[in-house]
Amino acid sequence: MTSPARWRWTAGAGALAAVLALLAVPAPSARAVRPAQSAQAAGRCGDPVQRPWCDTSLTADRRAGLLLAALSVDERIALLATDDPLGGPLGGFTENAHADTNAGIDRLGVPPLYMADGPAGVRQGRATQLPAPISLAAGFDQAIAQRYGATVGWEARHRGNDVIFGPTVDVLRTPWNGRTFEAFGEDPFLSSATGAAWVRGAQSQGVAASVKHLAVYTQETNRLRLNMKVAPRTLREIYLPPFEAAVKDGRAGTVMCGFGQLNGRWSCEDGGVLNKILRDEWGFTGFVPSDHTAAHDAASAANGGLDLEMPIGLQFNAWRLKQAMSQQKVTQATIDGAARNVLRTMFAFGVFDRAAYANDLTRIDRTASETAAREIAEAGITLLKNSGGALPLRAPKSVALIGKSAEEVPSGFGSAQVQPFSVVSPRQGITRRAGAGTKVTYHDGGDRGRAARAAGEAEVAIVFAADGQGEFFDKSCLTLTCSGLFARDHDALISEVARANPNTIVVLETGGPVTAPWADQVKGIVEAWYPGQQGGNAIARVLFGDVDPGGRLPVSFPAREADAPTAANPAQFPGQDGTVTFSEGVFVGYRHYDARGIAPRFPFGHGLSYTSFRYSDLAVSPNAVQVTVTNTGSRAGHAVPQLYLGLPSAGVDVPQPPRQLKGFRKVTLAPGQSTRVTFPLTARSLAYWNESANGWKVAPGCYRVMVGASSRDIALTGGFGQGGASC
């Protein structure tokens, strides 16, 4: 290879293939554009006699140490940045463009490291477009989350990648966030459980997950320069738990630092988070990559805990880092530590000891992925309203599909956008499922009067409405009047159709909450989120009752924009003078509504079934809460019992929300069937972050226990005391 002292802004394999693809030049195979390999057996490391770090009987840390000693200073620095500036932008267009690439060091058998975007599926040419992560969160099911991660990991592997950028676990602070669709909602406990399971699933396929974006990332407006003022308690209780779970429970291989500043420190230069919390407290041993261009100063980033700069070495290059070392701003030990983190992770995930993964996703059978896409969508589709048992549909003679979204499969824009191999639109899925006995008509809704007349002629009208979300911009409203660049007033369309047909059902395909001012005018409301490439089939199966709607809301839906968190407070959002103040503290999401006594349109955790359930026999202790759930209806269905705790306040300076989610479990029960659900509790379940002690503490007092079907539908209550207190 060329001298590792170069800036490494040379086109890597992904960039070369992408450029050739755009120029319509036949691209060489993935293996042909990679550096020459001196593989032994299935691996690429070499002979352990000549290269002792290739001895697979040694620990990953020992092997990294042996290899590090053989590397020159320039080679060590070369490991600290990727070198393909075109991979990320081109990943959505060509299957040979990896999001990021480190070319490796052929002289010593260090293989290339290939990476792909993947919060909602692999963004590298075409792949299986899974439901948006917010839909996954609505599933309230760790097994489904692990299956989602495994599906992404398998496809990332079959696109020739070693690392997948995902999951996104940033807790939702404001519903105007343009990337609401990309993460797991407003609750840290739900985000933690979902994210850790996602990581376990992805890494079971032999790729390293890269959980993102540490530590706080809550909006797109001014995201590159924003200074976020967050109190230590808020940071620890709301924004850090999902990352902690991904590291401790999921064993994430890498953790990506994000944009902006946290309390005046750039996120990728914040040693308090990256070194002290991530590594020293949580025991993380993987490597920390930056989001693209998120490193601002070579010395500060190196000392602050960054290991790998992306997309190229603007800061982490030989010239800048050697200069920093000569000025005694950075030590050789710091450079070595970062290189060791990268190498240790590569050894731990077997990158040295196997052949390069083939980029063969286009050619192999993907049936399992397509099935997963449909079943994950069904698990997240959320029935918000079902007046008079309007759903499921019972062989209607005619159905009018209204709205352009019936012909489309919406998705969020940006690094989480996936180009699917194929899609099934709602119109296709419903027409196929309805069969020859049901007349299905369609109107795009562009002319509301004609759409209403078409709806009025049908037995049932189903209006499809979508919003517009994506990276780089935040939403301008929470209604359906600003849904994208060429927005139509879907709210007005729904109201007009509802006046024409009393049997109107609304199917929302949104990336997050909307106000739904027409909710009282329609018979049924189904939130399908961005349902992925099998969305049409999944929606049809739920509407016709082939499956029970499995979703529960991972976000609160406000009745009015003025009710939502951060509303009408520019200091909180979008910020003033480049600063956002998190003055709401821990009162995020449903905690905001509960503390202020505001009734949301639809509360966190809400979601209906086609059957009914009873909760009984509550048993409470400081170690566990138990409840019996019984299906009292006439058909099988999904219940999601949820445990909330009301913690006592340790003082006026430690206000507590009325309730916090501390457990959930999805169960599927036949008619008349019962099951006993146990929610384990630990000291951490009861703890708050004590800022003066800089640690977790359990306050004395009464801990109120609430179990029910949502944060506002509490069926059973109890309590237990701590620190000598009683309830």
Wavefront OBJ file of the C-alpha trace (Angstrom):
o trace
v 0.000 0.000 0.000
v 1.085 3.611 -0.265
v 2.762 5.351 2.627
v 0.522 5.330 5.729
v 1.765 8.839 6.498
v -0.524 10.193 3.795
v -3.577 12.201 4.738
v -5.575 9.130 3.653
v -7.944 11.160 1.537
v -7.660 8.615 -1.234
v -10.661 6.916 -2.703
v -11.213 3.620 -0.895
v -12.861 0.564 -2.362
v -16.376 1.840 -1.777
v -15.630 5.216 -3.358
v -14.008 3.686 -6.420
v -16.900 1.348 -7.035
v -19.397 4.154 -6.484
v -17.694 6.492 -8.940
v -17.488 3.763 -11.567
v -21.155 2.955 -11.024
v -22.164 6.557 -11.538
v -20.100 6.741 -14.698
v -21.698 3.539 -15.965
v -18.299 1.830 -16.011
v -18.385 -1.827 -15.015
v -17.136 -1.925 -11.436
v -14.531 -4.451 -10.395
v -15.579 -6.918 -7.765
v -15.385 -5.955 -4.118
v -12.446 -8.265 -3.613
v -10.628 -6.901 -6.671
v -10.531 -3.349 -5.357
v -9.375 -4.348 -1.903
v -5.679 -4.400 -1.006
v -3.755 -7.560 -1.734
v -4.213 -10.202 0.948
v -1.826 -12.706 2.466
v -4.494 -14.841 4.030
v -3.852 -18.070 5.875
v -6.701 -20.562 5.720
v -9.950 -18.622 5.959
v -8.388 -15.597 7.594
v -6.427 -12.650 6.323
v -4.013 -12.160 9.200
v -1.157 -14.428 8.168
v 1.215 -16.959 9.681
v 1.352 -16.788 13.523
v 5.009 -17.764 13.374
v 5.824 -14.609 11.415
v 2.991 -12.547 12.907
v 2.337 -13.599 16.508
v -0.799 -11.456 16.692
v -2.390 -13.932 14.287
v -2.449 -16.598 17.012
v -6.169 -17.113 17.626
v -5.570 -18.728 21.020
v -4.604 -15.331 22.454
v -7.058 -12.778 23.803
v -8.120 -9.896 21.603
v -6.324 -7.466 23.903
v -3.081 -9.442 23.804
v -3.214 -9.715 20.029
v -3.839 -5.991 19.699
v -0.817 -5.289 21.874
v 1.459 -7.503 19.811
v 0.315 -5.919 16.560
v 0.554 -2.405 17.930
v 4.216 -2.947 18.765
v 4.913 -3.859 15.137
v 3.239 -0.757 13.701
v 5.082 2.432 12.902
v 3.761 5.717 14.284
v 2.380 6.599 10.864
v 0.608 3.262 10.608
v -0.925 3.698 14.032
v -2.263 7.090 13.012
v -3.540 5.633 9.749
v -5.871 3.380 11.757
v -7.552 6.385 13.354
v -9.519 7.679 10.361
v -11.586 6.329 7.523
v -10.627 7.349 4.021
v -13.623 7.213 1.719
v -15.361 10.616 1.498
v -17.793 9.417 -1.160
v -19.099 6.291 0.514
v -21.657 7.946 2.756
v -23.298 10.178 0.152
v -23.368 7.405 -2.450
v -24.488 4.600 -0.158
v -28.121 5.063 -1.057
v -27.415 4.674 -4.772
v -24.874 1.915 -5.334
v -24.307 -1.371 -3.557
v -20.524 -1.024 -3.668
v -20.394 2.248 -1.714
v -19.796 1.514 1.956
v -20.647 4.414 4.254
v -17.072 4.403 5.556
v -13.903 2.430 4.940
v -10.531 2.087 6.618
v -8.155 0.546 4.082
v -6.158 -1.414 6.648
v -2.395 -2.071 6.587
v -1.515 -4.846 4.205
v 2.135 -4.960 5.296
v 1.117 -6.521 8.615
v -2.090 -8.279 7.627
v -4.483 -5.643 8.952
v -7.579 -6.093 6.777
v -9.841 -3.291 5.577
v -12.763 -2.342 7.786
v -16.046 -1.721 5.980
v -19.018 0.073 7.532
v -22.622 0.804 6.544
v -25.512 2.954 7.751
v -28.271 0.813 9.150
v -30.760 2.064 11.796
v -33.700 0.974 9.605
v -31.952 -1.457 7.280
v -28.737 -1.322 5.286
v -28.215 1.858 3.301
v -25.954 0.516 0.576
v -27.604 0.080 -2.753
v -30.784 -1.929 -2.279
v -31.707 -3.823 0.869
v -34.751 -4.889 2.840
v -36.545 -1.772 4.007
v -37.662 -2.585 7.534
v -40.299 -0.597 9.421
v -38.923 2.591 10.954
v -37.292 2.125 14.372
v -40.153 4.052 16.001
v -42.411 1.235 14.787
v -40.063 -1.298 16.332
v -40.283 0.561 19.642
v -44.079 0.432 19.378
v -43.779 -3.339 19.451
v -42.779 -3.226 23.154
v -41.047 -6.548 22.531
v -37.367 -7.312 23.060
v -37.564 -10.513 21.032
v -38.840 -8.551 18.037
v -36.088 -5.965 18.595
v -33.448 -8.689 18.580
v -34.915 -10.103 15.376
v -34.830 -6.624 13.805
v -31.156 -6.210 14.715
v -30.350 -9.692 13.443
v -32.031 -8.923 10.124
v -30.041 -5.716 9.718
v -26.833 -7.434 10.799
v -27.309 -10.312 8.369
v -27.899 -7.965 5.444
v -24.984 -5.724 6.460
v -22.770 -8.790 6.455
v -24.033 -9.765 3.006
v -23.208 -6.277 1.771
v -19.601 -6.955 2.779
v -19.591 -4.903 5.997
v -17.905 -5.415 9.332
v -19.666 -2.611 11.227
v -23.265 -1.409 11.074
v -24.137 2.124 12.198
v -27.105 1.502 14.439
v -29.190 1.473 16.464
v -30.096 5.109 17.118
v -31.090 5.313 20.787
v -31.375 9.081 21.333
v -34.356 9.677 23.613
v -37.021 11.871 22.017
v -37.148 15.265 23.714
v -39.301 17.253 21.302
v -41.883 15.847 18.872
v -40.692 18.350 16.246
v -37.421 16.412 15.955
v -36.884 15.471 12.300
v -35.373 12.133 13.264
v -38.180 10.995 15.554
v -38.772 8.043 13.224
v -35.176 6.833 13.587
v -35.088 6.112 17.326
v -37.185 4.421 20.000
v -39.333 7.172 21.452
v -39.563 9.280 24.571
v -38.830 6.846 27.405
v -35.311 5.839 28.487
v -36.371 2.441 29.849
v -38.100 1.415 26.617
v -35.223 2.789 24.536
v -32.718 0.904 26.690
v -34.461 -2.457 26.423
v -35.119 -2.093 22.697
v -31.642 -0.834 21.841
v -29.772 -3.499 23.797
v -31.815 -6.266 22.143
v -31.189 -4.710 18.705
v -27.444 -4.752 19.380
v -27.479 -8.377 20.512
v -29.329 -9.376 17.368
v -27.042 -7.495 14.986
v -23.848 -8.765 16.589
v -25.111 -12.345 16.530
v -24.528 -12.090 12.762
v -20.820 -11.364 13.085
v -20.861 -7.593 12.631
v -20.199 -4.914 15.227
v -23.041 -2.540 16.062
v -22.346 1.168 16.447
v -24.913 2.590 18.843
v -25.462 6.313 18.296
v -25.284 9.295 18.977
v -23.569 9.640 22.364
v -24.372 11.540 24.486
v -27.234 13.939 23.687
v -28.740 14.475 20.243
v -32.297 15.790 20.224
v -32.825 17.994 17.143
v -31.653 18.754 13.630
v -31.873 22.549 13.798
v -28.313 23.911 14.166
v -27.158 20.399 15.020
v -23.543 20.885 13.974
v -22.868 23.824 16.286
v -25.520 23.557 18.973
v -24.519 23.845 22.627
v -26.817 21.759 24.820
v -27.032 22.741 28.489
v -28.030 19.584 30.341
v -27.950 19.062 34.113
v -26.099 15.958 35.381
v -29.263 14.344 36.751
v -31.111 14.832 33.460
v -28.166 13.421 31.540
v -27.922 10.340 33.747
v -31.621 9.545 34.091
v -32.889 10.378 30.601
v -30.215 10.423 27.902
v -27.428 8.068 29.007
v -29.364 4.918 30.055
v -29.941 3.615 26.488
v -26.210 3.838 25.762
v -25.365 2.217 29.077
v -27.721 -0.666 28.302
v -26.284 -1.070 24.801
v -22.809 -1.372 26.309
v -23.534 -3.434 29.418
v -26.426 -5.594 28.221
v -25.903 -5.521 24.471
v -22.070 -5.584 24.528
v -21.932 -3.077 21.679
v -18.698 -3.197 19.702
v -18.610 0.518 18.950
v -20.325 3.673 20.228
v -20.608 6.681 17.903
v -20.268 10.202 19.267
v -22.489 12.845 17.728
v -22.648 16.484 16.742
v -22.810 19.587 18.850
v -21.603 20.435 22.323
v -22.700 19.096 25.676
v -22.289 21.795 28.298
v -19.625 23.521 26.226
v -17.662 20.427 25.143
v -17.866 18.988 21.649
v -19.451 15.551 21.880
v -16.497 13.831 20.195
v -14.028 15.599 22.477
v -15.857 15.111 25.771
v -13.547 13.062 27.939
v -15.987 13.229 30.822
v -18.411 11.125 28.797
v -16.150 9.125 26.476
v -13.372 8.321 28.924
v -14.804 8.530 32.427
v -18.365 7.343 31.912
v -18.197 5.134 28.815
v -14.911 3.397 29.540
v -14.170 3.779 33.248
v -17.713 3.402 34.605
v -19.367 1.155 32.042
v -16.308 -0.896 31.116
v -16.534 -0.296 27.378
v -13.606 -1.822 25.455
v -14.628 -1.177 21.842
v -13.830 1.868 19.742
v -15.514 5.254 19.411
v -16.059 6.566 15.853
v -17.224 10.100 15.151
v -20.264 11.082 13.204
v -19.186 12.654 9.919
v -17.131 15.831 10.520
v -17.956 15.830 14.248
v -14.280 16.110 15.295
v -13.107 19.726 15.634
v -9.588 19.620 17.058
v -7.018 16.853 16.783
v -5.567 17.130 20.279
v -8.887 17.654 22.027
v -10.492 14.736 20.200
v -7.587 12.386 20.893
v -7.444 13.307 24.570
v -11.235 13.317 24.807
v -11.659 9.682 23.817
v -12.282 9.630 20.066
v -10.709 6.630 18.333
v -11.792 6.853 14.687
v -12.565 10.018 12.747
v -15.035 9.801 9.876
v -15.408 10.237 6.945
v -11.743 11.246 6.468
v -8.877 12.343 8.666
v -9.393 16.086 8.756
v -8.082 16.085 12.322
v -6.740 12.562 12.751
v -4.000 12.652 10.144
v -0.261 12.301 10.485
v 0.490 15.987 10.055
v -1.917 17.246 12.716
v -1.352 14.501 15.268
v 2.430 14.551 14.959
v 2.343 18.304 15.366
v 0.178 17.904 18.467
v 2.643 15.383 19.874
v 5.605 17.649 19.148
v 3.805 20.440 21.015
v 3.152 18.028 23.898
v -0.600 18.412 23.506
v -1.018 14.690 22.859
v 1.108 11.791 24.041
v 2.150 8.755 22.036
v 0.351 6.670 24.651
v -2.928 8.381 23.757
v -2.440 7.654 20.051
v -1.526 4.075 20.871
v -4.594 3.711 23.069
v -6.916 4.753 20.259
v -5.223 2.445 17.762
v -5.372 -0.374 20.279
v -9.118 0.159 20.723
v -9.664 -0.185 16.985
v -7.480 -3.273 16.691
v -8.886 -4.933 19.802
v -12.400 -4.581 18.430
v -11.394 -5.987 15.058
v -9.806 -8.992 16.750
v -12.806 -9.471 19.067
v -15.181 -9.590 16.101
v -12.996 -11.953 14.096
v -12.196 -9.550 11.272
v -8.598 -10.787 11.031
v -9.498 -14.457 11.192
v -12.019 -14.875 8.410
v -12.349 -14.155 4.755
v -13.852 -10.822 3.808
v -17.622 -10.941 3.791
v -19.016 -11.235 0.278
v -21.194 -8.466 -1.094
v -23.829 -10.890 -2.350
v -27.139 -9.634 -0.915
v -28.570 -8.991 -4.362
v -27.962 -12.594 -5.413
v -29.009 -14.604 -2.359
v -32.413 -15.581 -0.981
v -33.906 -12.852 1.219
v -37.215 -14.491 2.113
v -36.451 -14.460 5.835
v -35.763 -10.731 5.718
v -39.001 -10.018 3.857
v -40.984 -12.089 6.358
v -39.301 -10.255 9.212
v -40.201 -6.915 7.628
v -43.884 -7.821 7.535
v -44.080 -9.399 10.981
v -42.152 -6.566 12.631
v -44.528 -4.079 11.009
v -47.536 -6.027 12.309
v -46.022 -6.044 15.794
v -45.748 -2.247 15.760
v -49.007 -1.205 14.066
v -50.993 0.557 16.783
v -54.776 0.710 16.989
v -55.516 4.094 18.549
v -59.316 4.171 18.224
v -61.954 1.571 17.379
v -65.401 3.019 17.933
v -68.233 0.530 17.730
v -65.919 -2.284 16.694
v -65.365 -0.769 13.264
v -62.286 -2.934 12.976
v -61.463 -5.555 11.968
v -63.178 -5.261 8.607
v -65.782 -7.971 8.044
v -66.008 -8.630 4.290
v -67.288 -5.190 3.286
v -68.912 -5.002 -0.143
v -66.940 -1.884 -1.045
v -63.954 0.028 0.286
v -62.766 3.450 -0.842
v -59.067 4.138 -0.348
v -58.439 7.870 -0.119
v -55.097 9.670 -0.104
v -51.919 9.487 -2.095
v -50.211 7.590 0.723
v -52.333 4.552 -0.138
v -50.126 4.199 -3.211
v -46.838 4.883 -1.440
v -44.551 3.464 1.222
v -43.201 6.516 3.076
v -39.888 6.544 4.905
v -37.672 9.023 6.674
v -34.942 10.836 4.781
v -31.210 10.715 5.445
v -28.741 8.109 6.643
v -31.600 5.858 7.823
v -33.318 5.790 4.435
v -33.226 2.408 2.705
v -33.740 1.738 -0.986
v -35.922 -1.411 -1.026
v -35.697 -4.293 -3.446
v -39.475 -4.169 -3.773
v -42.470 -2.625 -1.997
v -46.084 -3.513 -1.341
v -48.271 -0.418 -1.102
v -51.380 -0.323 1.112
v -53.553 -0.272 -2.005
v -51.889 -3.407 -3.319
v -52.070 -5.196 0.022
v -55.692 -4.301 0.732
v -56.903 -5.100 -2.790
v -55.245 -8.495 -2.677
v -56.533 -9.282 0.820
v -60.095 -8.044 0.183
v -60.548 -10.451 -2.704
v -63.007 -10.484 -5.569
v -66.026 -10.055 -3.303
v -65.057 -6.524 -2.274
v -64.934 -3.591 -4.666
v -61.850 -1.472 -3.873
v -61.663 2.025 -5.341
v -58.963 4.664 -5.013
v -58.757 8.463 -5.076
v -55.563 10.378 -4.385
v -57.359 13.084 -2.400
v -56.046 15.950 -4.475
v -59.583 17.160 -5.075
v -61.198 16.883 -1.651
v -64.729 17.212 -2.992
v -64.332 14.354 -5.443
v -62.527 12.286 -2.828
v -65.406 12.790 -0.409
v -67.940 11.761 -3.053
v -65.934 8.623 -3.809
v -65.815 7.856 -0.086
v -69.523 8.387 0.307
v -70.289 5.756 -2.324
v -68.419 3.029 -0.419
v -69.405 0.967 2.596
v -66.117 1.843 4.298
v -63.719 4.697 3.616
v -60.061 4.382 4.589
v -58.019 7.569 4.481
v -54.237 7.273 4.350
v -52.177 10.190 5.627
v -48.417 10.542 6.017
v -46.079 13.169 7.400
v -42.584 14.138 6.237
v -39.513 13.548 8.409
v -35.817 13.233 7.897
v -32.283 14.098 8.772
v -31.104 17.719 8.351
v -34.436 19.382 9.182
v -36.975 19.464 12.007
v -40.723 19.423 11.497
v -42.498 22.744 11.160
v -45.753 21.486 12.677
v -47.398 18.512 14.369
v -50.502 18.603 12.198
v -50.956 16.952 8.818
v -50.883 20.263 6.976
v -47.094 20.443 6.563
v -46.311 16.910 5.447
v -43.385 17.417 3.127
v -42.289 19.758 0.373
v -45.526 19.494 -1.648
v -47.798 19.103 1.354
v -51.522 18.610 1.171
v -53.865 19.401 4.030
v -54.542 15.844 5.131
v -56.418 17.064 8.220
v -58.994 18.832 6.052
v -59.207 15.810 3.735
v -59.933 13.481 6.643
v -62.644 15.755 8.018
v -64.352 16.054 4.651
v -64.287 12.311 4.034
v -65.632 11.667 7.546
v -68.592 13.945 6.834
v -69.316 11.985 3.656
v -68.975 8.510 5.178
v -69.697 7.726 8.846
v -67.634 4.538 8.535
v -64.298 6.260 8.042
v -61.031 4.704 9.171
v -57.775 6.681 9.197
v -54.432 4.951 8.673
v -51.541 7.159 9.697
v -48.121 6.520 8.189
v -46.096 8.959 10.263
v -42.681 8.987 11.852
v -44.010 10.330 15.131
v -46.932 11.998 16.871
v -49.520 14.218 15.193
v -52.345 16.162 16.812
v -55.227 14.423 14.973
v -57.844 17.194 15.443
v -60.379 15.027 13.565
v -60.106 12.095 15.993
v -63.699 12.411 17.230
v -65.066 12.454 13.671
v -63.859 9.005 12.562
v -64.626 5.437 13.621
v -61.097 4.101 13.737
v -57.490 5.278 13.796
v -54.535 3.042 13.011
v -50.936 4.238 13.371
v -48.827 2.228 10.938
v -45.729 4.455 11.244
v -43.301 4.136 8.298
v -44.103 0.447 7.825
v -41.318 -0.655 5.482
v -41.421 -2.516 2.210
v -44.004 -5.043 3.420
v -46.182 -2.301 4.881
v -49.085 -2.847 2.505
v -49.432 -6.499 3.453
v -48.998 -5.783 7.169
v -51.620 -3.013 7.162
v -54.079 -5.207 5.263
v -53.621 -8.113 7.667
v -54.282 -5.864 10.658
v -57.300 -4.134 9.090
v -58.940 -7.455 8.192
v -58.103 -9.059 11.531
v -55.708 -11.713 10.295
v -53.431 -10.551 13.115
v -54.074 -8.546 16.253
v -52.619 -5.014 16.182
v -49.463 -5.446 18.228
v -48.318 -1.882 18.828
v -48.393 0.460 21.824
v -47.357 4.101 21.613
v -43.670 4.799 22.389
v -44.500 8.524 22.193
v -47.339 10.677 23.488
v -49.682 12.232 20.920
v -50.658 15.777 21.991
v -54.152 17.125 21.481
v -52.698 20.544 20.624
v -49.229 21.663 19.606
v -49.210 24.049 22.569
v -49.465 21.041 24.914
v -46.316 19.325 23.651
v -42.941 19.367 25.436
v -40.755 22.382 24.502
v -43.758 24.143 22.914
v -43.596 27.965 22.865
v -40.253 27.974 24.681
v -37.524 28.947 22.192
v -34.826 28.567 24.840
v -35.763 24.877 25.021
v -36.358 24.471 21.282
v -34.993 25.330 18.772
v -32.620 27.336 20.976
v -31.376 30.887 21.309
v -27.972 32.196 20.251
v -26.787 28.680 19.446
v -27.732 27.246 22.841
v -30.551 24.930 23.891
v -31.384 24.785 27.582
v -32.831 21.527 28.885
v -34.649 23.348 31.676
v -37.445 20.751 31.699
v -35.023 18.389 33.414
v -36.339 14.838 33.661
v -39.869 15.847 32.632
v -39.614 14.486 29.105
v -42.442 12.927 27.110
v -45.341 11.569 29.170
v -43.644 12.830 32.337
v -44.254 16.346 31.000
v -47.968 15.697 30.440
v -48.412 13.948 33.783
v -46.605 16.580 35.827
v -48.597 19.403 34.229
v -51.920 17.642 34.304
v -52.308 17.823 30.514
v -54.421 15.201 28.792
v -52.725 13.997 25.601
v -54.740 12.951 22.579
v -53.327 9.450 22.984
v -51.026 8.651 25.919
v -47.701 6.856 26.011
v -48.193 3.092 26.069
v -51.693 3.272 24.565
v -52.807 0.758 21.989
v -55.961 -1.295 21.545
v -56.448 -4.964 20.783
v -59.297 -6.734 19.006
v -59.936 -8.512 22.296
v -60.063 -7.402 25.949
v -57.931 -8.104 29.003
v -58.266 -8.077 32.775
v -55.461 -7.356 35.260
v -55.681 -8.951 38.709
v -53.856 -10.327 41.737
v -51.212 -7.631 42.106
v -48.278 -8.662 44.308
v -45.734 -6.037 45.294
v -42.272 -6.125 46.858
v -39.072 -4.076 46.492
v -37.664 -6.903 44.358
v -40.528 -7.646 41.998
v -44.061 -6.820 40.984
v -46.401 -9.534 39.741
v -49.768 -9.375 38.021
v -52.122 -11.838 36.340
v -53.325 -10.964 32.841
v -56.433 -12.669 31.453
v -57.907 -12.527 27.965
v -61.593 -11.838 28.602
v -62.518 -11.538 24.930
v -63.547 -13.944 22.198
v -60.369 -14.032 20.133
v -56.623 -14.303 20.651
v -54.714 -11.083 21.092
v -51.665 -9.244 22.413
v -51.556 -7.590 25.828
v -48.720 -5.341 26.969
v -48.920 -4.925 30.744
v -46.781 -1.997 31.844
v -45.264 -1.252 35.246
v -44.872 2.337 36.398
v -43.332 3.533 39.651
v -43.882 6.818 41.409
v -40.638 7.540 43.250
v -40.522 9.668 46.392
v -38.627 12.924 46.151
v -35.367 13.202 48.035
v -35.929 16.956 48.391
v -37.329 20.020 46.693
v -34.330 20.085 44.375
v -35.094 16.544 43.167
v -38.624 16.691 41.735
v -39.986 13.356 40.596
v -42.460 12.632 37.788
v -45.795 11.117 38.844
v -44.806 7.878 37.141
v -41.886 6.292 35.295
v -41.910 3.144 33.167
v -39.937 0.401 34.912
v -41.153 -2.746 33.201
v -43.217 -4.132 30.336
v -43.918 -7.455 28.710
v -45.853 -8.448 25.612
v -47.965 -11.590 26.006
v -50.221 -13.341 23.501
v -53.247 -15.031 25.015
v -56.050 -17.191 23.661
v -59.636 -16.456 24.754
v -59.986 -17.193 28.476
v -56.258 -17.792 28.924
v -54.345 -16.232 31.832
v -50.663 -15.760 32.525
v -48.656 -14.501 35.472
v -46.312 -11.657 34.570
v -43.324 -10.768 36.744
v -41.535 -7.434 36.580
v -38.154 -7.718 38.352
v -36.905 -4.682 40.257
v -33.350 -3.767 41.235
v -31.860 -0.976 43.280
v -31.334 0.897 40.021
v -35.084 0.692 39.331
v -35.662 2.735 42.481
v -32.718 5.110 42.223
v -32.283 8.725 41.227
v -29.033 10.473 40.296
v -27.687 12.363 43.303
v -25.652 15.238 41.884
v -23.818 16.077 45.096
v -22.776 12.439 45.632
v -22.209 11.924 41.890
v -23.946 8.562 42.093
v -27.192 6.601 42.183
v -29.139 6.783 45.439
v -32.397 5.253 46.696
v -34.443 7.829 48.575
v -36.376 6.798 51.697
v -40.131 6.919 51.305
v -43.123 5.275 49.681
v -42.741 3.857 46.181
v -46.089 3.847 44.419
v -46.710 0.901 42.078
v -49.006 1.223 39.053
v -49.752 -1.545 36.553
v -51.954 -1.106 33.517
v -52.379 -0.929 29.774
v -50.811 2.517 29.330
v -49.409 5.432 31.303
v -52.978 6.764 31.674
v -54.846 3.436 31.903
v -53.800 2.133 35.297
v -55.676 -0.980 36.413
v -53.983 -1.829 39.713
v -52.024 0.141 42.304
v -49.936 -0.674 45.327
v -46.783 0.414 47.064
v -43.808 -0.444 49.236
v -41.536 1.502 51.509
v -37.791 2.027 51.578
v -35.459 3.394 54.230
v -37.837 2.600 57.068
v -40.790 4.304 55.427
v -44.198 2.778 54.842
v -47.002 3.505 52.408
l 1 2 3 4 5 6 7 8 9 10 11 12 13 14 15 16 17 18 19 20 21 22 23 24 25 26 27 28 29 30 31 32 33 34 35 36 37 38 39 40 41 42 43 44 45 46 47 48 49 50 51 52 53 54 55 56 57 58 59 60 61 62 63 64 65 66 67 68 69 70 71 72 73 74 75 76 77 78 79 80 81 82 83 84 85 86 87 88 89 90 91 92 93 94 95 96 97 98 99 100 101 102 103 104 105 106 107 108 109 110 111 112 113 114 115 116 117 118 119 120 121 122 123 124 125 126 127 128 129 130 131 132 133 134 135 136 137 138 139 140 141 142 143 144 145 146 147 148 149 150 151 152 153 154 155 156 157 158 159 160 161 162 163 164 165 166 167 168 169 170 171 172 173 174 175 176 177 178 179 180 181 182 183 184 185 186 187 188 189 190 191 192 193 194 195 196 197 198 199 200 201 202 203 204 205 206 207 208 209 210 211 212 213 214 215 216 217 218 219 220 221 222 223 224 225 226 227 228 229 230 231 232 233 234 235 236 237 238 239 240 241 242 243 244 245 246 247 248 249 250 251 252 253 254 255 256 257 258 259 260 261 262 263 264 265 266 267 268 269 270 271 272 273 274 275 276 277 278 279 280 281 282 283 284 285 286 287 288 289 290 291 292 293 294 295 296 297 298 299 300 301 302 303 304 305 306 307 308 309 310 311 312 313 314 315 316 317 318 319 320 321 322 323 324 325 326 327 328 329 330 331 332 333 334 335 336 337 338 339 340 341 342 343 344 345 346 347 348 349 350 351 352 353 354 355 356 357 358 359 360 361 362 363 364 365 366 367 368 369 370 371 372 373 374 375 376 377 378 379 380 381 382 383 384 385 386 387 388 389 390 391 392 393 394 395 396 397 398 399 400 401 402 403 404 405 406 407 408 409 410 411 412 413 414 415 416 417 418 419 420 421 422 423 424 425 426 427 428 429 430 431 432 433 434 435 436 437 438 439 440 441 442 443 444 445 446 447 448 449 450 451 452 453 454 455 456 457 458 459 460 461 462 463 464 465 466 467 468 469 470 471 472 473 474 475 476 477 478 479 480 481 482 483 484 485 486 487 488 489 490 491 492 493 494 495 496 497 498 499 500 501 502 503 504 505 506 507 508 509 510 511 512 513 514 515 516 517 518 519 520 521 522 523 524 525 526 527 528 529 530 531 532 533 534 535 536 537 538 539 540 541 542 543 544 545 546 547 548 549 550 551 552 553 554 555 556 557 558 559 560 561 562 563 564 565 566 567 568 569 570 571 572 573 574 575 576 577 578 579 580 581 582 583 584 585 586 587 588 589 590 591 592 593 594 595 596 597 598 599 600 601 602 603 604 605 606 607 608 609 610 611 612 613 614 615 616 617 618 619 620 621 622 623 624 625 626 627 628 629 630 631 632 633 634 635 636 637 638 639 640 641 642 643 644 645 646 647 648 649 650 651 652 653 654 655 656 657 658 659 660 661 662 663 664 665 666 667 668 669 670 671 672 673 674 675 676 677 678 679 680 681 682 683 684 685 686 687 688 689 690 691 692 693 694 695 696 697 698 699 700 701 702 703 704 705 706 707 708 709 710 711 712 713 714 715 716 717 718 719 720 721 722 723 724 725 726 727
